[in-house]
Every structure is written in C-alpha cells, then in structure tokens.
Amino acid sequence: MDDDQIPNDRSNESPAEGTAANEAPPRWKLLGPGLVVAATGIGAGDLVATLVAGSKFGYALLWAVIAGVVIKIFLVEGAGRWSLATGHSIFEGWRRLGVWTSIYFGPYILIWGFVYGATAMSASALPIYAAFPQIPFIAYAIFSGLVGAGLVWLGKYHTLEKLVAVFVGLMFLTVVGSAAFAAPNLLDAVKGLIPLIPEGGLINTLSIAGGVGGTITLAAYGYWLKEKGWYQPKWMRVMRIDNSVAYVISGVFVIAMLIIGAELLYSANIAIESGDEGLVELSGVLADRYGAFVGNLFLVGFWAASFSSVLGVWNGVSIMFADFWGQLRKKPEDHPDRRSGGKYYKFYVLWLTFPPMLLLLLGKPVTIIIAYGVLGSLFMPFLAITLLFLLNGRHMPTQWRNGWVLNIILGVIAAIFLILGVNELIGSFSPS
C-alpha cells in the first residue's frame, strides 16, 4: 500500500481499533497516540521553563519554541516509523544495538520512576493546594498518585486517550485563554521568529529548543501506536498526521506560556521561581491583573498539564518497563506480560506510586537526585543517537530508512541534546 494512502481495510487489525471494511477512518480518529505523548510531555516543568524564558528575554526565543516543536516531531516520528515498519518495539530495537543499551536502560527506568513519581505527584498537588490550602500538601500529592494509578491500572488505552483529550481541552481553555488576556504584541512576536540567541541565553535557548515536550515518554509513542491498533506500515501516513498535529497543538500551549511570560513578567520586570512553584506565583500575578477568576482558571490549566503527565507516564512508561522486563525474562515480544495491563506493567505502576511517597515524606535524598540527574541528562542523547542507528540499520526495511536530510536533522538534534546533557551533568555535581 502506498505511504500516502489512508488505510481502508481491517486486515491484521484488532476489532476494537479497526474501521469498517472499505471505509477510511473518520478524520478525528486520526488523532490519538500523538496527543497522548504530546500532552504527557508538556508538563508543569516545561511550562515553567518557557515562562521563565519569556520573563527573561521577552519574545526573543519564540523561534526556539517553534524549533523545539519541530525537533519533537522528528524524534517521535522516528520512534513511530521504527515501530510501524519493523513491527518491533523501541526497546527491541535498542536490544539489537547491543547489551549496553539494556545496561543503561534498566537502572535508568527504575531510578527515573522512583524520583519522577514524587515529582509528578507534587506538581499535580501544587495547584490544588494553592486553591484549597486547608488540607496538607502531602495529602493532595498522595491522592494524585493513587487516583492516577487507579485510572491506568487496567491499561485500557481508550480510557487514557479520552481522559487526555479532556485535559488538553482544559489546558487550551485556560493556558491559551490566559495568553489572550495578556494581549500579545504581534510586532515583537514576529521579531522573535528571527533566530537570534540573546546575550547569556545559550543554555536557555537550547533548553527551550530541545528540552520542552517530554523525555522518556517520546519513546513510548510506538507502544501507544500498538495499543491504538496502528502497528503496520499502512498506518505510516496516519501516524505522521497524528504526530505532527499533536505537537503543533502542544506548540500552541508553549507559545502561549512564552506570551504570558513576555507580556506579564518581562514587561513588568517581575521575577518568579524556576520550579513548579513559579506557576502558582503566575496565577497570583494573573489574579492581581485580571481578577481571581482568571487566576484560578489558570490553576486549573496548571493541574491539567500536571495530571495528564501523571496519567501518560503511569501508563506509557509502565508499558516500556513491562517490555524491558519481559524480554529479560525471555518472554516472546507478543506475550501478554510485555503489554499494557500485564503483571510487569502493574508492578511499575505501583513502583511509580508507592516508593516515591517515601521521598514526599522524607525529602529527596541527594544521592538519588544526582543519579536521576546523571541518567536523565543522558536519555535524550541516547534516544536521538540510537534512532540514528535504528533508522539506518539492517533491521529497518529499505523503503523506510532515513535519507541524508533526515540523518542531518537527527545528527543536529543529537548534538543539541549532547550539549544539554553535558550541561546537566555539570549541574548535577555542582554545589547548589
């Protein structure tokens, strides 16, 4: 079947996900896994990073935001193309590159999950606590983790997709609505499309271009494609539409945050914290400027961004762990234990939920944070470089391999992430 033809048969599709015989899927059904991976990747930390960039440099880094969207489109498309063209998961691809990938990925996914679980629960609790401080913060954090685990426990992809769509709607209404209240200066915004790096803004520029929109969840895209029922080359064009449109939507959110930072903070010379607390501070700025309703509305968007990341990670990264652990147990790739809802999947959901509560209670131990920073800083270069090998390797069908243009683009992306990774490594070992 030609790459540009939308699939119109049900051969080798799961009945729940297929379309009627000889009938193209409705256009709205062409969106799904891309929206999940984009919404999962755009968390509170990404919104704060863009907000801080706007508060420091105004619209000067607007071009970097757009570049970041394009970078994620290419990375996620590569992960999706590998899965559809080969029928194998991204971890199976990594495994074929050598045992070193498993040696890195195993400790990474365990340490990452331990620390990220606490981070995600905290981020989800912050906006609720800001609105209702009568209940202790930690209670909201634990409640967020338990609710997230309960919603994804059975691993039902359809449920996840519908929930994420609701959260994306909330984010659009609140975040983009807040940017509209801020009344963007269109002339300054157009100037921000010129690729210039402000003085002292190199790392901010690279962070915005390369760091916004997810890390390990980008690699989960191929798993969500399979859960959706898109797992053959005939779905290639559908995957590309899904991925591109979803990241354009996520780009709108990020641009909205840059507008808010430029118009409300940069112009008024207001500084906010760089952590998730910065979004709570921003809600106060919005409330002072436009009233309590707008400030509280933004808190809803903050919560939607944070909790959609909880759901996406609790599901997508748990599937990745199930695939990894099932392979170590020498189970075939199509074994139920290596899929969503299996026993390894449920173990990792519990791992994301309960051990991190110790970090919430005791504070985050420095040693674990350093290990998290070291392994985390290496993941995006790991993904970009391994995709370069996989998409040009002998296991990739010839017609779906990279051309020289894609190789140059992925090479540049890998270089950006290497620079960012080295910078984060230095930061991990530097005294605070």
C-alpha positions in Angstrom: 0.0 0.0 0.0 1.3 3.4 -0.8 2.5 5.6 2.0 0.1 8.4 1.1 -3.0 6.3 1.2 -5.1 6.2 4.3 -5.8 2.6 5.3 -9.2 1.3 4.3 -9.2 -2.4 5.3 -9.2 -4.3 8.6 -6.6 -6.9 7.8 -4.5 -7.7 10.8 -6.2 -5.1 13.0 -7.7 -5.6 16.4 -11.5 -5.4 16.0 -11.8 -2.8 18.7 -9.5 -0.4 16.8 -10.2 -1.1 13.2 -12.6 0.7 10.9 -15.5 -0.7 8.8 -14.4 -2.7 5.8 -13.5 -0.5 2.8 -14.1 2.6 4.9 -11.4 5.2 5.7 -11.3 6.1 9.4 -13.0 9.4 10.3 -10.6 12.4 10.4 -11.0 12.9 14.1 -9.9 9.3 14.7 -6.6 10.1 13.1 -5.6 11.8 16.4 -4.7 9.7 19.4 -1.3 8.5 20.5 0.4 11.7 19.3 -1.9 13.7 21.5 -1.2 11.4 24.4 2.6 11.7 24.0 2.5 15.4 23.5 0.2 16.1 26.4 2.2 13.8 28.7 5.5 15.6 27.7 4.2 19.1 28.2 4.2 19.1 32.0 4.4 21.8 34.6 8.2 21.9 34.3 8.1 22.6 30.6 5.6 25.4 31.1 7.7 27.0 33.7 10.9 26.8 31.5 9.1 28.6 28.7 7.5 31.1 31.1 11.0 31.9 32.6 12.4 32.3 29.1 9.7 34.8 28.3 10.2 36.6 31.5 14.0 36.9 30.8 14.1 37.5 27.1 10.6 38.5 26.0 9.8 37.2 22.6 13.4 36.7 21.6 13.2 32.9 21.9 9.9 32.4 20.1 11.9 30.8 17.2 13.4 28.3 19.6 10.0 27.3 20.8 9.0 26.5 17.3 12.3 24.7 16.7 11.5 22.6 19.8 8.2 21.5 18.3 9.9 20.5 15.1 12.6 18.6 17.0 10.0 16.6 18.8 8.0 15.9 15.6 11.2 14.3 14.1 12.1 12.3 17.2 8.6 10.9 17.8 8.1 10.3 14.0 11.3 8.3 14.1 10.2 6.2 17.0 6.8 5.6 15.4 8.3 4.8 12.0 10.6 2.2 13.6 7.6 0.5 15.3 5.3 0.5 12.2 8.0 -0.5 9.7 9.5 -3.3 11.7 6.7 -4.4 14.0 9.1 -4.3 16.9 9.1 -2.0 20.0 11.7 0.6 20.5 13.2 -1.5 23.3 13.6 -4.4 20.9 15.4 -2.0 18.6 17.7 -0.9 21.4 18.4 -4.5 22.4 19.6 -5.3 18.8 22.2 -2.5 19.2 23.9 -4.4 21.9 23.7 -5.3 25.6 25.0 -1.8 26.6 21.5 -0.4 25.9 19.9 -2.7 28.5 22.7 -1.9 31.0 21.8 1.7 30.7 18.1 1.5 30.3 17.4 -0.9 33.3 18.9 1.3 36.1 17.6 4.4 34.3 13.9 3.4 34.2 14.0 2.3 37.9 15.7 5.4 39.3 13.8 7.7 36.9 10.4 6.2 38.0 11.3 6.5 41.7 12.2 10.2 41.5 9.7 11.2 38.8 6.8 9.6 40.7 7.4 12.0 43.6 7.9 15.0 41.2 4.7 14.3 39.3 2.6 13.8 42.4 4.0 17.1 43.8 3.3 19.0 40.6 -0.3 17.8 40.5 -0.8 18.7 44.1 0.6 22.2 43.9 -2.4 23.9 42.1 -4.9 22.1 44.3 -3.1 23.2 47.4 -2.9 26.7 46.2 -6.6 26.8 45.8 -7.5 24.8 48.9 -4.7 25.1 51.5 -6.8 23.8 54.3 -5.6 20.2 53.7 -1.9 19.3 53.9 0.0 19.4 50.7 1.3 15.8 51.0 -2.3 14.6 51.2 -3.0 16.1 47.8 0.2 14.6 46.4 -0.5 11.1 47.6 -4.1 11.4 46.4 -2.9 12.4 42.9 -0.7 9.4 42.7 -3.4 7.0 43.9 -6.0 8.4 41.5 -3.6 8.2 38.6 -2.7 4.6 39.4 -6.3 3.7 39.7 -7.2 5.2 36.3 -4.5 3.4 34.4 -4.4 0.1 36.4 -6.1 -2.0 33.8 -4.1 -0.5 31.0 -7.1 0.5 28.8 -5.7 2.8 26.1 -9.1 4.1 25.0 -9.7 5.4 28.6 -6.4 7.1 28.7 -6.9 8.7 25.3 -10.3 10.1 26.3 -9.0 11.4 29.6 -6.0 13.1 28.0 -8.3 14.7 25.4 -10.3 16.3 28.3 -7.2 17.6 29.9 -5.9 19.0 26.6 -9.2 20.9 26.3 -8.8 22.3 29.8 -5.2 23.3 29.0 -6.3 25.0 25.8 -9.1 26.9 27.5 -7.0 28.1 30.4 -3.4 28.5 29.2 -4.3 29.9 25.7 -7.1 31.9 27.3 -4.7 33.5 29.7 -2.3 34.3 26.9 -5.2 36.0 25.1 -5.9 38.1 28.3 -2.2 39.1 28.2 -2.8 40.7 24.7 0.4 39.7 22.8 2.4 42.3 21.0 2.3 40.9 17.4 5.2 43.1 16.1 7.5 41.9 18.9 6.3 38.3 18.3 7.2 38.5 14.6 10.7 39.8 15.5 11.0 36.7 17.8 10.9 34.5 14.7 14.4 35.6 13.7 16.9 33.0 15.0 19.0 35.0 17.4 20.5 34.0 20.7 20.2 36.7 23.4 23.4 37.5 25.4 23.8 34.9 28.1 20.9 32.9 26.8 22.6 30.0 25.0 21.6 27.3 27.6 18.1 28.8 27.8 17.8 28.7 24.0 19.0 25.1 23.8 16.7 24.1 26.7 13.7 25.6 25.0 14.5 24.1 21.7 15.5 20.7 23.0 14.0 20.3 26.4 10.3 21.1 26.1 7.9 18.3 25.4 9.0 15.1 27.1 11.9 12.7 27.6 11.3 9.0 28.0 7.6 9.4 27.1 8.7 10.2 23.5 9.9 6.6 23.2 6.6 5.4 24.5 4.9 6.6 21.3 5.4 3.3 19.5 3.8 1.4 22.3 0.7 3.6 22.2 0.5 3.1 18.5 0.2 -0.6 19.1 -2.3 -0.1 21.8 -4.3 2.0 19.4 -4.2 -0.7 16.8 -1.8 1.1 14.4 1.0 -1.4 14.0 1.7 -1.9 10.3 3.4 0.2 7.6 0.0 1.0 6.1 -0.6 3.3 9.1 2.5 5.4 8.4 0.8 8.4 6.9 -1.9 8.3 9.7 0.9 8.2 12.3 2.6 11.2 10.7 -0.6 13.2 10.7 -1.3 12.3 14.3 2.2 13.1 15.5 2.5 16.5 13.6 -0.9 17.8 14.6 -0.5 16.8 18.2 2.9 18.6 18.5 1.5 21.6 16.7 -1.2 21.7 19.4 1.4 21.3 22.2 3.4 24.1 20.5 0.4 26.4 20.9 0.5 25.8 24.6 4.2 26.5 24.9 3.9 29.7 22.8 1.0 30.8 25.0 3.3 30.5 28.0 6.0 32.5 26.3 3.5 35.2 25.6 2.4 35.2 29.2 6.0 35.5 30.4 6.8 38.2 27.9 3.7 40.3 28.4 3.1 39.9 32.2 6.5 39.3 33.6 9.2 40.7 31.2 7.4 43.9 30.6 6.7 44.5 34.3 10.2 43.2 35.4 8.6 40.5 37.6 10.7 37.5 38.6 9.3 34.1 39.5 10.7 30.9 40.8 12.1 28.4 38.2 10.4 25.4 39.8 6.7 24.4 39.6 6.0 27.0 42.3 6.5 29.6 39.6 3.1 28.6 38.1 1.4 29.2 41.4 3.1 32.6 41.5 1.9 33.3 38.0 -1.7 32.6 39.0 -1.3 35.3 41.6 0.0 37.7 39.0 -2.9 36.9 36.8 -5.3 37.3 39.7 -3.9 40.7 40.5 -4.1 41.9 36.9 -7.3 40.3 35.7 -9.2 39.1 38.8 -9.4 36.0 40.9 -11.4 34.1 38.3 -8.6 34.3 35.7 -6.0 33.4 38.4 -8.0 30.3 39.5 -8.7 29.4 35.9 -5.0 29.2 35.2 -4.6 26.9 38.2 -7.0 24.5 36.5 -4.8 24.6 33.4 -1.7 24.0 35.6 -3.4 21.0 37.2 -4.5 19.6 33.8 -0.9 19.8 32.5 0.5 18.1 35.6 -2.1 15.4 35.9 -2.1 14.5 32.2 1.6 13.8 32.7 0.8 11.5 35.6 -1.6 9.5 33.5 0.7 9.3 30.5 3.7 8.3 32.4 1.9 5.9 34.7 0.6 4.1 31.5 3.3 4.6 28.8 6.5 4.1 30.9 4.9 1.2 32.6 4.4 -0.5 29.2 8.0 0.2 28.4 9.1 -1.4 31.7 6.9 -4.4 31.0 8.5 -4.8 27.6 12.0 -4.5 29.1 11.4 -6.9 32.0 9.5 -9.4 29.9 12.5 -9.5 27.5 14.9 -10.1 30.4 12.6 -13.0 31.4 12.9 -14.3 27.8 9.2 -14.0 27.1 8.3 -13.5 23.4 7.6 -10.0 22.3 3.8 -10.6 21.8 3.4 -12.2 25.3 0.7 -10.5 27.4 3.2 -9.9 30.2 5.0 -7.5 27.9 1.9 -5.5 27.2 -0.3 -2.9 28.9 -2.3 -4.4 31.8 0.1 -7.3 32.4 1.8 -8.1 35.7 5.1 -6.3 34.9 3.1 -3.3 33.8 1.2 -3.3 37.1 4.4 -3.7 39.1 5.8 -0.5 37.6 2.5 1.4 38.2 3.0 0.5 41.8 6.7 1.4 41.6 5.7 4.9 40.3 3.1 5.3 43.0 4.2 4.0 46.4 8.0 4.1 46.8 8.1 7.8 45.7 5.8 8.6 48.6 8.8 8.0 50.8 10.5 10.9 49.0 7.5 13.0 49.7 7.7 12.2 53.4 11.4 12.3 53.9 12.6 14.8 51.3 14.6 13.8 48.2 18.0 12.2 49.1 20.9 14.0 47.4 22.4 10.8 46.1 19.2 9.7 44.3 18.7 13.2 42.9 22.3 13.1 41.5 21.8 9.7 40.0 18.5 10.9 38.5 20.2 13.9 37.0 23.0 11.9 35.5 20.9 9.2 33.9 18.2 11.7 32.9 20.6 14.0 31.2 21.8 11.1 29.0 18.4 9.9 27.9 17.6 12.3 25.1 21.1 12.0 23.5 20.6 8.2 23.9 17.3 8.4 22.1 18.5 10.6 19.3 21.7 8.6 18.7 20.0 5.2 18.9 17.3 6.3 16.5 20.1 7.3 14.0 21.4 3.7 14.2 18.0 2.1 14.1 16.6 4.1 11.2 19.6 3.3 9.1 20.3 -0.2 10.2 19.8 -3.6 8.6 16.7 -4.3 10.6 14.9 -1.4 9.1 13.1 -2.1 5.7 14.9 -0.2 3.0 12.0 2.0 1.9 11.5 3.3 5.5 15.2 4.1 6.2 16.4 7.7 6.7 17.5 9.8 3.8 20.5 12.1 4.1 18.3 15.0 5.0 16.7 13.2 8.0 20.2 11.9 9.0 21.5 15.5 9.1 18.5 16.7 11.1 18.8 13.8 13.6 22.5 14.4 13.9 21.9 18.1 14.8 19.3 17.1 17.3 21.7 14.6 18.8 24.3 17.3 19.1 21.9 19.7 20.8 21.0 17.0 23.4 24.6 16.1 24.0 25.4 19.8 24.8 22.3 19.9 27.1 23.3 16.6 28.7 26.8 17.7 29.5 25.4 20.9 31.0 23.0 19.0 33.2 25.8 16.6 34.2 27.9 19.5 35.3 24.9 20.9 37.2 24.2 17.6 38.9 27.7 17.6 40.5 27.9 21.4 41.2 27.1 22.6 44.7 23.7 24.2 44.9 
